[in-house]
Amino acid sequence: MPVLLVILLASSIFGGGYFYYTDTQARIEQLRENNAQLKIAVEDNQRTIEALNATAQLNQRLSDELQERLNKSEEGRNRLINLFGKHDLTRLAMKKPGLIETRVNNGTKRAFDDIESVSGSEVKVQ
């Protein structure tokens, strides 16, 4: 009977060891698969971050260019406001209507031509 008890005890120890070994190997394999998936996710995230950074840099450059154009446009607007502030066009038009009419018509035509060149479509005057 003691031999049977030793055999039973030994087989229990070996059975438990086998179960522990197979369970550990299955966990290791699952962890390897998880690690591979995480590496892929990290690479995707890194590519996304790089793309977002490139887009942010492009947006900043375009914003700077737009701000520069706005500043130039405001400078031109301010020059025109100062110019028109120095001249009383109504009084001048009453004194010399032919001179003012020609200049206003030429200026309007140039303005419409500029709008057409910028927009790519024809401006219709009624």
MARBAZA-828497 format. One line per 4 residues: number of its first residue (from 1); their letters; for each residue x, y, z of C-alpha. Coordinates in nm, 2 decimals. Example, Ala and Ser with C-alpha at 12.3 -4.5 7.8 and 13.67 -1.06 7.14 Angstrom:
BEGIN
1) as) 1.23 -0.45 0.78 ~ 1.37 -0.11 0.71
//
This chain:
BEGIN
1) mpvl) 0.00 0.00 0.00 ~ 0.28 0.25 0.07 ~ 0.41 0.19 -0.29 ~ 0.06 0.27 -0.43
5) lvil) 0.06 0.59 -0.22 ~ 0.40 0.70 -0.35 ~ 0.29 0.63 -0.71 ~ -0.03 0.82 -0.65
9) lass) 0.16 1.11 -0.49 ~ 0.42 1.11 -0.77 ~ 0.16 1.11 -1.04 ~ -0.03 1.40 -0.87
13) ifgg) 0.29 1.60 -0.85 ~ 0.38 1.52 -1.22 ~ 0.02 1.59 -1.33 ~ 0.02 1.93 -1.14
17) gyfy) 0.35 2.01 -1.30 ~ 0.23 1.92 -1.64 ~ -0.09 2.13 -1.60 ~ 0.12 2.42 -1.47
21) ytdt) 0.36 2.39 -1.77 ~ 0.09 2.38 -2.03 ~ -0.11 2.66 -1.87 ~ 0.21 2.88 -1.85
25) qari) 0.30 2.81 -2.21 ~ -0.06 2.90 -2.33 ~ -0.03 3.23 -2.13 ~ 0.31 3.31 -2.28
29) eqlr) 0.17 3.25 -2.63 ~ -0.13 3.48 -2.56 ~ 0.10 3.75 -2.42 ~ 0.32 3.73 -2.73
33) enna) 0.01 3.77 -2.96 ~ -0.10 4.07 -2.74 ~ 0.24 4.22 -2.76 ~ 0.25 4.19 -3.14
37) qlki) -0.09 4.36 -3.16 ~ 0.03 4.64 -2.93 ~ 0.34 4.70 -3.14 ~ 0.12 4.73 -3.45
41) aved) -0.10 4.98 -3.27 ~ 0.20 5.18 -3.15 ~ 0.33 5.20 -3.51 ~ -0.01 5.31 -3.64
45) nqrt) -0.03 5.57 -3.36 ~ 0.31 5.70 -3.44 ~ 0.23 5.74 -3.81 ~ -0.09 5.92 -3.72
49) ieal) 0.10 6.16 -3.49 ~ 0.35 6.23 -3.76 ~ 0.07 6.30 -4.01 ~ -0.11 6.53 -3.76
53) nata) 0.22 6.72 -3.70 ~ 0.28 6.76 -4.07 ~ -0.08 6.89 -4.11 ~ -0.04 7.13 -3.82
57) qlnq) 0.28 7.27 -3.97 ~ 0.11 7.31 -4.31 ~ -0.19 7.48 -4.14 ~ 0.05 7.72 -3.95
61) rlsd) 0.23 7.81 -4.27 ~ -0.09 7.88 -4.46 ~ -0.23 8.08 -4.16 ~ 0.09 8.29 -4.16
65) elqe) 0.06 8.35 -4.53 ~ -0.30 8.44 -4.50 ~ -0.22 8.68 -4.21 ~ 0.05 8.84 -4.42
69) rlnk) -0.19 8.90 -4.71 ~ -0.45 9.04 -4.47 ~ -0.20 9.28 -4.33 ~ -0.11 9.40 -4.68
73) seeg) -0.47 9.43 -4.77 ~ -0.54 9.64 -4.46 ~ -0.24 9.86 -4.54 ~ -0.39 9.92 -4.89
77) rnrl) -0.73 9.99 -4.74 ~ -0.58 10.24 -4.50 ~ -0.40 10.42 -4.78 ~ -0.73 10.44 -4.97
81) inlf) -0.91 10.57 -4.66 ~ -0.65 10.84 -4.62 ~ -0.66 10.93 -4.99 ~ -1.04 10.96 -4.99
85) gkhd) -1.02 11.15 -4.66 ~ -0.80 11.42 -4.82 ~ -1.04 11.48 -5.12 ~ -1.40 11.59 -5.12
89) ltrl) -1.52 11.39 -5.42 ~ -1.87 11.53 -5.40 ~ -1.75 11.89 -5.43 ~ -1.51 11.79 -5.70
93) amkk) -1.78 11.60 -5.89 ~ -2.00 11.91 -5.88 ~ -1.73 12.13 -6.02 ~ -1.58 11.89 -6.28
97) pgli) -1.83 11.61 -6.35 ~ -1.66 11.49 -6.67 ~ -1.32 11.45 -6.51 ~ -1.46 11.26 -6.21
101) etrv) -1.70 11.04 -6.41 ~ -1.41 10.93 -6.64 ~ -1.18 10.85 -6.34 ~ -1.46 10.67 -6.14
105) nngt) -1.55 10.46 -6.45 ~ -1.19 10.37 -6.52 ~ -1.13 10.28 -6.15 ~ -1.45 10.07 -6.14
109) kraf) -1.35 9.89 -6.46 ~ -1.00 9.82 -6.31 ~ -1.17 9.69 -5.98 ~ -1.40 9.46 -6.18
113) ddie) -1.11 9.34 -6.39 ~ -0.91 9.26 -6.07 ~ -1.21 9.07 -5.92 ~ -1.24 8.87 -6.25
117) svsg) -0.87 8.78 -6.25 ~ -0.88 8.67 -5.88 ~ -1.21 8.48 -5.89 ~ -1.18 8.34 -6.25
121) sevk) -1.54 8.44 -6.33 ~ -1.68 8.74 -6.51 ~ -1.84 9.02 -6.32 ~ -2.16 9.15 -6.47
125) vq) -2.24 9.52 -6.44 ~ -2.60 9.62 -6.48
//
